[in-house]
Amino acid sequence: MIYTRKQKGFTVVFAVIVIASLAVLVLGLYSLNSTMYGNTGRLVALSQARSLAQGGIDRAVHALSYDQSYTGESDLALPPVDGVLDIVVSAPDATTRIITATAYIPNKVLPLITYTTSAQGVASLGSQGNVFSFALQVGQGGFYASNNVHINGNIYSNADIAIEGSGSSVSGDASAVGEVEINGHVGTMHEGVPVVPMTQVDFSAWHNEAQAHGTTHVGDLAISSNSPLTLGGDGNISVITGRLLISSSPQITLAGPVWIKGIGGSSLEISGNAKFTIPSSFAQSTTAIIADQKITISGNAQFSTDKMGAYMMIVSDYPGTLTPDTPAIDIAANAKFDAATLFAPNGKLTFTSATSGVSAIAFEAQKIHIDSNLTLNYQQGLASLSFKQPNTPSGGGFTITPGSYSVPTP
């Protein structure tokens, strides 16, 4: 076939049109992809900023527990998140604090996102507050749970939060310095929040009170009878140099703090169905069982109160290990902690698969592992109680006023 000059010219023009069209299409796709990538990056940054700001509010409330003159912090670097946080606290009066938290992602100089939120905190006069500010708080070991775990309150982790399996729920927020993975219903999840210090408790103050108001039992105290007895308080055993071993089902009135020194790595072992109760005549709002070493509960023990608004703290100062796991507090039965908080400031709190109906009001430990079937109903009154933390404010424990959170538009 012989092409004429006219046909050749048409072919060249057609080729140019095709090439130009393809170029426009490629540029359009590139522009669309860049826009989508930019929008995705902005959404990720917005999520990070929101979590940082929310965590800043929580951090401020916790800090006010120990220092009512706390005015905030600036330029907080919060790895692994690329961001900076500023917290400003103002005091319009003696019992009110306005907390403003501003997050900058990825930095303060050239931020992609700047996110500011604020809330009002109010102190309970005369309280010493905020030892247990969250339903569940964990340190460097993180929080891990399996099936049918229901947390009615907020979770805060200085590591990760992982609730696997099925049938679980968290009614409040789940906030973690690391990652949050919850297979179930949850209020709001926040990742990359700032570290919140663990609760500080003055153990020497509890030790001194136990020694001042009670008697000392030397060696192990073994209880194998179902007869009622009283521990703690004036005239009663309140210091045990060995272990407290309960293999029966007695009614135990807790009339004051009990300090169990322990031996061989163990302080408290409950294999029976003992029931600990704060009496209605108790003059204070808090008391404690202080264990220097490990606590093991394999019986269906109960911890309750006959005085409205009074609670007990069950604490193990035993360090144990987080990896491999050696718990400071080990629960392997259907115990009821309806008036008790569990606290392991240096170690792990474990609920094994033998539990099937545990109930409690608050947990705090360096690491918490729950195998299954537990309900935690946080009591708001805990935020304004004194469990003898050092340097507590005279103004009391601060809580966020419901509905006071601002709704920012970044």
PARO-529131 format. One line per 2 residues: number of its first residue (from 0); their letters; for each residue x, y, z of C-alpha. Coordinates in steps of 0.2 Angstrom, whole numbers, plus 5000, padded with zeros to 4 digits. Example, Ala and Ser with C-alpha at 12.3 -4.5 7.8 and 13.67 -1.06 7.14 Angstrom:
PARO-529131
0> as> 5062,4978,5039 ~ 5068,4995,5036
end
This chain:
PARO-529131
0> mi> 5000,5000,5000 ~ 5006,5017,4996
2> yt> 5003,5032,5008 ~ 5000,5049,5002
4> rk> 5008,5064,5010 ~ 4990,5069,5017
6> qk> 4988,5052,5025 ~ 5005,5052,5033
8> gf> 5001,5069,5040 ~ 4984,5063,5048
10> tv> 4994,5048,5056 ~ 5006,5060,5064
12> vf> 4992,5071,5071 ~ 4982,5056,5077
14> av> 4998,5050,5086 ~ 5000,5067,5094
16> iv> 4982,5067,5100 ~ 4984,5050,5108
18> ia> 5000,5054,5117 ~ 4993,5070,5123
20> sl> 4977,5062,5130 ~ 4988,5048,5139
22> av> 4998,5062,5146 ~ 4983,5071,5153
24> lv> 4976,5055,5160 ~ 4992,5050,5169
26> lg> 4994,5068,5176 ~ 4976,5067,5182
28> ly> 4978,5050,5190 ~ 4994,5057,5198
30> sl> 4985,5072,5205 ~ 4971,5062,5211
32> ns> 4983,5050,5220 ~ 4993,5064,5228
34> tm> 4977,5072,5234 ~ 4970,5056,5241
36> yg> 4987,5052,5249 ~ 4987,5070,5256
38> nt> 4970,5068,5263 ~ 4974,5051,5271
40> gr> 4990,5058,5279 ~ 4980,5073,5286
42> lv> 4966,5061,5293 ~ 4980,5050,5302
44> al> 4988,5066,5309 ~ 4971,5072,5315
46> sq> 4968,5056,5324 ~ 4985,5057,5332
48> ar> 4982,5075,5337 ~ 4965,5071,5344
50> sl> 4972,5057,5355 ~ 4987,5068,5361
52> aq> 4976,5082,5366 ~ 4964,5070,5375
54> gg> 4978,5062,5384 ~ 4984,5079,5389
56> id> 4968,5082,5398 ~ 4970,5066,5407
58> ra> 4988,5069,5411 ~ 4983,5086,5419
60> vh> 4969,5079,5430 ~ 4982,5066,5436
62> al> 4995,5079,5440 ~ 4983,5090,5449
64> sy> 4980,5075,5461 ~ 4998,5078,5468
66> dq> 5000,5096,5465 ~ 4985,5108,5465
68> sy> 4997,5122,5459 ~ 5001,5113,5443
70> tg> 5000,5125,5428 ~ 5004,5113,5414
72> es> 5019,5109,5403 ~ 5025,5114,5386
74> dl> 5034,5106,5372 ~ 5031,5088,5377
76> al> 5039,5076,5365 ~ 5029,5060,5364
78> pp> 5038,5046,5355 ~ 5033,5035,5345
80> vd> 5021,5048,5339 ~ 5029,5062,5329
82> gv> 5020,5076,5339 ~ 5022,5089,5352
84> ld> 5010,5093,5366 ~ 5006,5109,5376
86> iv> 4996,5109,5392 ~ 4990,5125,5400
88> vs> 4980,5125,5417 ~ 4971,5141,5424
90> ap> 4963,5143,5441 ~ 4948,5154,5441
92> da> 4945,5150,5459 ~ 4951,5138,5472
94> tt> 4942,5123,5467 ~ 4941,5125,5448
96> ri> 4954,5122,5435 ~ 4952,5125,5416
98> it> 4963,5113,5407 ~ 4968,5117,5389
100> at> 4978,5104,5378 ~ 4985,5108,5361
102> ay> 4993,5095,5350 ~ 5005,5099,5335
104> ip> 5008,5085,5322 ~ 5022,5082,5317
106> nk> 5030,5097,5326 ~ 5026,5114,5333
108> vl> 5036,5124,5320 ~ 5028,5118,5304
110> pl> 5012,5108,5310 ~ 5001,5099,5298
112> it> 4988,5098,5311 ~ 4985,5109,5327
114> yt> 4972,5102,5338 ~ 4966,5111,5354
116> ts> 4953,5105,5367 ~ 4949,5110,5384
118> aq> 4939,5104,5399 ~ 4934,5110,5417
120> gv> 4940,5101,5432 ~ 4932,5103,5449
122> as> 4940,5098,5466 ~ 4930,5089,5480
124> lg> 4934,5099,5495 ~ 4943,5090,5509
126> sq> 4947,5075,5498 ~ 4964,5069,5494
128> gn> 4960,5062,5477 ~ 4963,5054,5461
130> vf> 4973,5038,5466 ~ 4962,5028,5455
132> sf> 4957,5040,5441 ~ 4953,5026,5429
134> al> 4943,5010,5430 ~ 4959,5001,5424
136> qv> 4976,5009,5423 ~ 4992,4999,5417
138> gq> 5010,5004,5416 ~ 5024,4997,5405
140> gg> 5017,4980,5403 ~ 5001,4984,5395
142> fy> 4983,4977,5396 ~ 4978,4960,5388
144> as> 4961,4951,5389 ~ 4952,4937,5381
146> nn> 4933,4934,5381 ~ 4918,4942,5390
148> vh> 4927,4956,5399 ~ 4917,4971,5402
150> in> 4925,4987,5408 ~ 4912,5000,5414
152> gn> 4924,5015,5414 ~ 4940,5021,5406
154> iy> 4956,5012,5402 ~ 4973,5020,5402
156> sn> 4989,5011,5397 ~ 5007,5017,5396
158> ad> 5009,5003,5383 ~ 4996,4993,5373
160> ia> 4978,4988,5375 ~ 4972,4972,5367
162> ie> 4955,4964,5371 ~ 4953,4948,5360
164> gs> 4940,4935,5359 ~ 4922,4939,5359
166> gs> 4908,4947,5370 ~ 4919,4961,5378
168> sv> 4915,4979,5380 ~ 4922,4995,5386
170> sg> 4909,5009,5390 ~ 4922,5023,5391
172> da> 4938,5027,5382 ~ 4952,5016,5379
174> sa> 4968,5026,5378 ~ 4986,5019,5375
176> vg> 5003,5026,5373 ~ 5005,5011,5361
178> ev> 4991,5002,5351 ~ 4973,4999,5355
180> ei> 4965,4983,5348 ~ 4947,4979,5355
182> ng> 4936,4965,5348 ~ 4920,4972,5354
184> hv> 4911,4988,5359 ~ 4921,5003,5365
186> gt> 4917,5021,5368 ~ 4932,5029,5359
188> mh> 4950,5023,5356 ~ 4965,5034,5357
190> eg> 4982,5029,5352 ~ 4999,5038,5355
192> vp> 4993,5047,5371 ~ 5006,5054,5383
194> vv> 5012,5043,5397 ~ 5003,5046,5414
196> pm> 5012,5041,5430 ~ 5007,5027,5440
198> tq> 4998,5031,5456 ~ 5009,5035,5471
200> vd> 5005,5027,5488 ~ 5014,5031,5504
202> fs> 5017,5013,5510 ~ 5026,5019,5526
204> aw> 5010,5029,5531 ~ 5000,5013,5530
206> hn> 5013,5003,5539 ~ 5014,5016,5553
208> ea> 4995,5016,5555 ~ 4994,4997,5556
210> qa> 5008,4997,5569 ~ 5001,5011,5580
212> hg> 4983,5004,5581 ~ 4985,4985,5582
214> tt> 4995,4971,5588 ~ 5008,4961,5579
216> hv> 5007,4942,5575 ~ 5024,4934,5573
218> gd> 5025,4921,5559 ~ 5011,4914,5549
220> la> 4993,4917,5554 ~ 4983,4902,5548
222> is> 4964,4903,5548 ~ 4955,4886,5546
224> sn> 4939,4890,5556 ~ 4923,4898,5550
226> sp> 4922,4908,5566 ~ 4921,4927,5563
228> lt> 4935,4938,5567 ~ 4942,4956,5566
230> lg> 4958,4961,5558 ~ 4965,4979,5559
232> gd> 4961,4993,5571 ~ 4964,4995,5590
234> gn> 4967,4979,5599 ~ 4966,4968,5584
236> is> 4980,4959,5574 ~ 4986,4972,5561
238> vi> 5004,4967,5557 ~ 5008,4949,5552
240> tg> 5027,4945,5550 ~ 5024,4930,5540
242> rl> 5009,4925,5529 ~ 4990,4926,5531
244> li> 4984,4909,5526 ~ 4965,4907,5524
246> ss> 4958,4890,5520 ~ 4940,4892,5527
248> sp> 4926,4903,5525 ~ 4926,4916,5539
250> qi> 4917,4933,5540 ~ 4932,4945,5543
252> tl> 4928,4962,5549 ~ 4942,4974,5542
254> ag> 4942,4988,5556 ~ 4959,4996,5550
256> pv> 4974,4993,5539 ~ 4983,4976,5539
258> wi> 5001,4975,5535 ~ 5007,4957,5529
260> kg> 5026,4956,5528 ~ 5026,4938,5521
262> ig> 5040,4925,5519 ~ 5047,4915,5504
264> gs> 5039,4927,5491 ~ 5021,4925,5498
266> sl> 5011,4937,5509 ~ 4992,4932,5507
268> ei> 4985,4916,5502 ~ 4966,4913,5501
270> sg> 4960,4896,5496 ~ 4943,4897,5506
272> na> 4928,4908,5503 ~ 4932,4921,5516
274> kf> 4922,4937,5516 ~ 4931,4954,5521
276> ti> 4919,4968,5526 ~ 4922,4986,5531
278> ps> 4910,4989,5546 ~ 4896,5002,5546
280> sf> 4905,5010,5561 ~ 4921,5013,5552
282> aq> 4927,5031,5555 ~ 4936,5033,5539
284> st> 4932,5031,5520 ~ 4947,5020,5516
286> ta> 4958,5006,5523 ~ 4970,4994,5515
288> ii> 4978,4976,5515 ~ 4996,4979,5512
290> ad> 5006,4964,5506 ~ 5025,4966,5504
292> qk> 5025,4950,5494 ~ 5014,4940,5482
294> it> 4995,4939,5484 ~ 4986,4923,5478
296> is> 4967,4920,5479 ~ 4961,4903,5473
298> gn> 4945,4903,5483 ~ 4929,4913,5480
300> aq> 4933,4927,5492 ~ 4922,4943,5494
302> fs> 4927,4961,5498 ~ 4913,4972,5503
304> td> 4908,4986,5514 ~ 4893,4990,5526
306> km> 4897,5008,5525 ~ 4892,5018,5510
308> ga> 4906,5027,5501 ~ 4920,5017,5510
310> ym> 4933,5006,5501 ~ 4948,4995,5504
312> mi> 4964,4994,5494 ~ 4972,4977,5491
314> vs> 4990,4980,5486 ~ 5005,4970,5483
316> dy> 5022,4979,5483 ~ 5030,4963,5476
318> pg> 5039,4966,5460 ~ 5038,4949,5451
320> tl> 5042,4950,5433 ~ 5033,4955,5418
322> tp> 5042,4944,5406 ~ 5042,4929,5409
324> dt> 5026,4932,5419 ~ 5027,4931,5438
326> pa> 5012,4940,5445 ~ 5012,4950,5461
328> id> 4993,4947,5462 ~ 4986,4931,5455
330> ia> 4967,4928,5455 ~ 4961,4910,5451
332> an> 4943,4910,5457 ~ 4927,4919,5456
334> ak> 4931,4933,5469 ~ 4921,4948,5471
336> fd> 4930,4965,5474 ~ 4914,4975,5475
338> aa> 4922,4987,5488 ~ 4940,4984,5484
340> tl> 4953,4991,5472 ~ 4968,4980,5467
342> fa> 4985,4988,5465 ~ 5001,4981,5460
344> pn> 5013,4996,5457 ~ 5028,4986,5453
346> gk> 5021,4970,5445 ~ 5008,4960,5436
348> lt> 4990,4957,5440 ~ 4983,4941,5433
350> ft> 4966,4933,5432 ~ 4967,4915,5426
352> sa> 4955,4905,5415 ~ 4948,4898,5432
354> ts> 4938,4914,5435 ~ 4921,4914,5428
356> gv> 4912,4929,5437 ~ 4924,4941,5445
358> sa> 4917,4958,5449 ~ 4927,4973,5455
360> ia> 4928,4992,5455 ~ 4946,4997,5449
362> fe> 4963,4989,5445 ~ 4980,4997,5443
364> aq> 4996,4987,5439 ~ 5012,4988,5428
366> ki> 5004,4974,5418 ~ 4986,4966,5418
368> hi> 4981,4950,5410 ~ 4963,4944,5411
370> ds> 4958,4927,5403 ~ 4939,4928,5403
372> nl> 4923,4933,5412 ~ 4926,4948,5422
374> tl> 4915,4964,5425 ~ 4923,4980,5431
376> ny> 4911,4994,5437 ~ 4921,5009,5441
378> qq> 4915,5019,5456 ~ 4916,5038,5453
380> gl> 4919,5041,5471 ~ 4936,5034,5470
382> as> 4943,5049,5462 ~ 4941,5060,5478
384> ls> 4947,5047,5491 ~ 4963,5047,5500
386> fk> 4973,5031,5500 ~ 4988,5040,5508
388> qp> 4997,5046,5492 ~ 5012,5057,5496
390> nt> 5011,5076,5492 ~ 4992,5076,5490
392> ps> 4983,5093,5488 ~ 4973,5101,5501
394> gg> 4960,5106,5487 ~ 4956,5088,5484
396> gf> 4954,5076,5469 ~ 4950,5084,5453
398> ti> 4937,5077,5441 ~ 4931,5083,5424
400> tp> 4914,5092,5424 ~ 4902,5082,5413
402> gs> 4899,5091,5397 ~ 4913,5104,5399
404> ys> 4924,5097,5384 ~ 4926,5109,5370
406> vp> 4922,5102,5352 ~ 4937,5110,5342
408> tp> 4937,5112,5323 ~ 4955,5109,5318
end
